[in-house]
Amino acid sequence: MKKHTKMSMLKRILAIVIAAAVAVSILTVPDVEVSAATGKVKSVAVTNLPAKQLTLKKGKTFTLKSKVTVTGKASKKVTYKTSNKKIATVNAKGKITAKKKGTAKIYVISKADKKKKCTITVTVGTPVTKVKLNKTKSTMTVGKKQTLKATVTPKKASSKAVVWQSSNKKVATVTSKGVVKAKKAGTVKITATAKDGSGKKASCKVTVKKVSAAKPDNPVPVTPLGIKSVKIVQDDMMEVTFTKATALTAADFNVWAKRYENADYLKKYTVSQVTTTDSITYKVYITGDMVFGKGLYIKVEVPKLKLSKECVYMEDTYNVENSVTLSYKVGATVKDIRQRLGTGYANYSISGLPAGIQYEVTTEATKRVMEFSGSPRKAGVYDSVLVYEDEIGSKYRLTIRWIIYDADNLIVCDKEEGALNTNWSSLFTPVYAYGGSGSYTYEIIRAESDSAILNNCKIVDDLDKININAKGIASGVYKIRIRVIDQKDGTKTGTGTLTFTIVDSYYIKGIVRDANGDPIEQYRYSIINKNRYAEYSNTISGVRYSTYNLSTKKYDGTFYDEGLESGTYDITISDRSGSVSQSIYNLTALPRKEGQTSTDTDLKMMFDVTLPVYKIKIEMDPNAPEEVQGFTKFATWRDVAGSKYYNEGTTQYLPNGTYHLSCTGTVNGTKYVFYVDITVNGSNKTAYAYVKE
């Protein structure tokens, strides 16, 4: 009995000791995924993509392979996370599924150290299906360089970038732009892999040879004649530099253009003239109805020398900030609100959208477009910020102010107006109020407005606008505070600030002549303000008459534009039909004094342009019906084929050629169609209008 009791007691003690040991072991087992004492996570990477980006078609999948580099016994496990489940999802094993068009980020995160991660940008769009190189094999000499060019298919691929790689960097290296440099004799494979993760690639076998031993007699090298460089200087002029002097004329040059790299050169320009001071560098001017367009591939040929060279007229890059205001009633449908995302592929982000508003990015030809939709749910003022950078490097920041209103709230918007001119500018600008009953009265809060401008401002209630006259006001920035009162409920009011800038007036003046050196009465023109970005209305264009001189009672050919901002301008002058043109670049606008007009002789003449056109006077054919004899009020003449328009009235300016024109006119209540046939051959002439029976 005592023995049995002693054994039982011994078993109990042993059980307690074992339980305590187990508990201690549980408490002291290290958490290898979080403990820094057992090692560190150095990096997280994805090993089955050439770059940190991936393009998938909608509905397609791709599984990431991750690699975690650690020291010690730190965990190599990872988790996966997506920034936008509507665009792309990812499961616990790294399998990505493309849901709808757009861009999302997939994060590969270390479990042991969440600060260590790898980010993959996933675009749901059009992946690359083929990569092609301009060469499949090449021979080089040690020390030499060459550039390989990669072309991807399809042309609408979401990402056209490639990653370059050398199979043996000791033999030859390759840069991110495909520039191969030969290092030592041997054979190497240069591979271009589509950056979008599609796995498409192409290779070029490069054989590198040793440099030949120098010849002992050291002959004087003879420079072969060739085209050293081609550069587009302005929209109608290129600079062609040869390796040595050679005498050439305009007839010796051919200039071609194409839009795409793999296309044929089909567009041929007309070379109007060439100039040179040393017979090495030539300025080659083109004329006609087209100029060099941004993004075009340009080729210049000199057939008699069997020489040619190509270049690309690159797009300018910009850093642009702009803003736009949109207004919707609560519950209204938002549609047809679209914003182009620069040129080609773009990285973008947007924040601050009102509740109920969504967006979708689509690809159209060579551009990507963000389109907004939905219905706003809550009244208020919301600022969305859209930031994007396109594939040529232009950066944009667009602030979208959403005014969401209802019947219970009255919202008045602050507004910034463009520049007014100190000499003549007057402005009727609307006061933007929303909500309430929709009918309002307005008043200027004089105590809160700039006093210098108050006497030049007044409310025009029936137009819901404020009139501002800048004449006599010093240049500067001014603010007017405005109160808006609901006409049906005076307790609903709102206030807003109108900010506007008054600037000094600047002008540009020149003269336009025909081929005989006489002033041209009417012409087409465009003025480009180079201080502003083209997407935001920096171009003024139209058709105008030259200045009419009251003393001579004639049009004197003067081009004059006042009320311009200070800055630099490009001007293009053409005949009314746009068949021939001349451009003047980098003109600096000059300050204009109050009271000065286009005929003042103290205003500087900045350019003198001659168009290759001749003056044609149109008279009525003596054999035309008696009732139209003496008629001169011809409407705008146009090519009978309907493709071009010419001047109205009895004077035309036409290049050499044959023309069959028509126009309409009303005589004593009867409408007639008039015709004129003209052949221009290097001189002015008179043409006769007739009526077909």
Buried (B, 14 or more C-beta within 10 A) or exposed (E): EEEEEEEEEEEEEEEEEEEEEEEEEEEEEEEBBEBEEBBEBEEBEBEBBBBBBBBBEBEEEBEBEBBBBBEEEBBBEBBBEBBBEEBBBBEEEBEBBBBBBBBBBBBBBBBBBEEBBBBBBBBBBBBBEBBBBBBEEBEBEBEBEBEBEBBBBEEEBBBBBBBBBBBBEEBBBBEEEBEBBBBEEBEBBBBBBBBBBBBBBBBBBBBBEEEEEEEEEEEEEEEEBEBEEBEBEBBBBBBBBBBEEBEBEBEBBBBBBBEEEEEEBEBEBEBBEBEBEEEBBBBBBBBBEBBBEBBBBBBBBBEEBEBBBBBEBEBEBBEBEEEEBBBBBBEBEBEEBEBBBBBBBBBBEBEEBBEBBEBEBEBEEBBBEBBBBBBBEEBBBBEBBBBBBBBBEBBBEBBBBBBBBBBEBBBBBBBEBEBBBBBBBEBEBEBBBBBBEBEBBBBBEEEEBBEEBEEBBEBEEEEBBBBBBBBEBEBEEBBBBBBBBBEEEEEBBBEBBBEBBBBBBBBBBBBBBBBEEBBBBBBBBBBBBBEBBBEEEBEBEEBEEBBBBEEEEEBBBBBBBBBBBBBEBBBBBBBBBEBBBBBBBEBEBBEBEEEBEBBEEEBEEBBEBBBBBBBBEBBBBEEBBEEBEEBEEBEBBBBEEEEBBBBBBBBBBBBBEEBEBBBEBEBEEEEBEBBBEBEBEEEBEEBBBBBEE
